[in-house]
C-alpha cells in the first residue's frame, strides 16, 4: 500500500477495494441498502462516489460482532 493512500481521507471505490477489501459490487450493494447498515458515502456531481475514511472506520467499529462465549 502506498503511503499517499494511507494518508488520503477521501477514497474512490477502487481505493476502498484496495485498502479495505470491499469489492466494487459489494460497495454498490451496500450503498443501495435502506437500513442503518448502508455504507456512508458521498456522490459528487451525480457521478463520482467517494468514501470518507473516517466514516468508513467508524462504520466498521459500529458493526463489530462479538464472539460468543463457550
C-alpha positions in Angstrom: 0.0 0.0 0.0 1.4 3.4 -0.9 1.9 6.0 1.8 -0.2 8.5 -0.1 -3.2 6.1 0.1 -2.7 5.7 3.8 -2.9 9.4 4.4 -5.7 10.1 1.9 -9.0 10.9 3.5 -11.4 10.6 0.6 -11.2 7.3 -1.3 -12.6 6.2 -4.7 -14.3 2.9 -5.0 -11.1 1.4 -6.4 -9.0 2.7 -3.5 -11.6 1.4 -0.9 -11.4 -2.0 -2.5 -7.7 -2.0 -2.4 -7.4 -0.8 1.2 -10.4 -2.4 2.9 -11.1 -5.4 0.6 -14.7 -4.5 -0.3 -15.3 -5.3 -4.0 -16.9 -2.7 -6.1 -20.0 -4.8 -6.4 -20.3 -5.2 -2.6 -19.9 -1.4 -2.3 -22.8 -0.9 -4.7 -25.0 -3.3 -2.8 -24.1 -1.6 0.5 -24.9 1.8 -0.9 -28.3 0.6 -2.0 -29.3 -0.7 1.4 -32.0 1.4 3.1 -31.3 0.2 6.6 -28.8 1.6 9.1 -26.2 -0.8 7.8 -25.6 1.0 4.5 -22.2 2.4 3.7 -21.6 6.1 4.3 -20.6 7.8 1.0 -20.7 11.0 -0.9 -21.8 11.4 -4.5 -20.2 14.3 -6.4 -21.8 15.7 -9.5 -24.3 12.8 -9.6 -21.4 10.7 -10.9 -18.4 10.3 -8.6 -18.6 8.2 -5.5 -16.2 9.0 -2.6 -15.8 7.4 0.8 -14.6 9.3 3.8 -12.0 7.1 5.5 -13.1 8.4 9.0 -16.7 7.4 8.4 -15.8 4.0 7.0 -13.6 3.3 10.1 -16.5 4.4 12.3 -19.0 2.3 10.4 -16.8 -0.8 10.8 -16.4 -0.1 14.5 -20.2 0.2 14.9 -20.8 -3.1 13.0 -18.4 -5.3 15.1 -19.8 -8.7 16.1 -18.6 -10.0 19.4 -17.8 -13.7 19.5 -20.0 -16.0 21.7 -18.5 -17.3 24.9 -18.4 -21.0 25.1 
